[in-house]
């Protein structure tokens, strides 16, 4: 599959995920207000803290991007921290998870996402001036 096709597929997937997320935010926040009162707030496990930290960093890094107006550049700039977030979460799994199948999946995520980050950085280096 060519890089252009990969980028188009990633753009489509990101757009769908964003649409689903944006549609669910108001409903989720209302549900949270109602449901939180009945929930016991137990101690956080190391994995929960790790996942939260990875996601918080990913979201902050994604939001820190300065948009260029070039949809290709902006997409790749946003996807790099998104992929790094997946790597960070997979590392939390490897540090804490026990299931061999999921640990293998986490290793595959790290390998694939690192390769894609490398590919995206190379693309950016070749296209930043566009």
ZISULWO-V81606 format. One record per residue. N is the residue number from 0. RES is the residue in three letters. D_CENTER is the distance of its C-alpha to the mean C-alpha in whole Angstrom. Layout:
<<N & RES & D_CENTER> <N & RES & D_CENTER>>
This chain:
<<0 & UNK & 22> <1 & UNK & 23> <2 & UNK & 20> <3 & UNK & 21> <4 & UNK & 20> <5 & UNK & 17> <6 & UNK & 16> <7 & UNK & 17> <8 & UNK & 16> <9 & UNK & 12> <10 & UNK & 14> <11 & UNK & 15> <12 & UNK & 12> <13 & UNK & 10> <14 & UNK & 13> <15 & UNK & 14> <16 & UNK & 11> <17 & UNK & 12> <18 & UNK & 15> <19 & UNK & 15> <20 & UNK & 13> <21 & UNK & 16> <22 & UNK & 18> <23 & UNK & 17> <24 & UNK & 17> <25 & UNK & 21> <26 & UNK & 22> <27 & UNK & 19> <28 & UNK & 21> <29 & UNK & 24> <30 & UNK & 24> <31 & UNK & 22> <32 & UNK & 25> <33 & UNK & 28> <34 & UNK & 26> <35 & UNK & 26> <36 & UNK & 29> <37 & UNK & 30> <38 & UNK & 27> <39 & UNK & 28> <40 & UNK & 26> <41 & UNK & 26> <42 & UNK & 25> <43 & UNK & 22> <44 & UNK & 21> <45 & UNK & 20> <46 & UNK & 17> <47 & UNK & 16> <48 & UNK & 16> <49 & UNK & 14> <50 & UNK & 11> <51 & UNK & 12> <52 & UNK & 12> <53 & UNK & 9> <54 & UNK & 7> <55 & UNK & 10> <56 & UNK & 10> <57 & UNK & 6> <58 & UNK & 8> <59 & UNK & 11> <60 & UNK & 10> <61 & UNK & 9> <62 & UNK & 12> <63 & UNK & 14> <64 & UNK & 14> <65 & UNK & 18> <66 & UNK & 18> <67 & UNK & 21> <68 & UNK & 22> <69 & UNK & 21> <70 & UNK & 18> <71 & UNK & 18> <72 & UNK & 17> <73 & UNK & 15> <74 & UNK & 13> <75 & UNK & 12> <76 & UNK & 12> <77 & UNK & 9> <78 & UNK & 7> <79 & UNK & 9> <80 & UNK & 7> <81 & UNK & 3> <82 & UNK & 5> <83 & UNK & 7> <84 & UNK & 5> <85 & UNK & 5> <86 & UNK & 9> <87 & UNK & 9> <88 & UNK & 9> <89 & UNK & 11> <90 & UNK & 14> <91 & UNK & 14> <92 & UNK & 15> <93 & UNK & 17> <94 & UNK & 19> <95 & UNK & 20> <96 & UNK & 19> <97 & UNK & 23> <98 & UNK & 22> <99 & UNK & 23> <100 & UNK & 21> <101 & UNK & 18> <102 & UNK & 18> <103 & UNK & 19> <104 & UNK & 16> <105 & UNK & 14> <106 & UNK & 16> <107 & UNK & 15> <108 & UNK & 12> <109 & UNK & 12> <110 & UNK & 15> <111 & UNK & 13> <112 & UNK & 10> <113 & UNK & 13> <114 & UNK & 15> <115 & UNK & 13> <116 & UNK & 12> <117 & UNK & 16> <118 & UNK & 17> <119 & UNK & 15> <120 & UNK & 16> <121 & UNK & 20> <122 & UNK & 19> <123 & UNK & 19> <124 & UNK & 22> <125 & UNK & 24> <126 & UNK & 23> <127 & UNK & 22> <128 & UNK & 26> <129 & UNK & 26>>
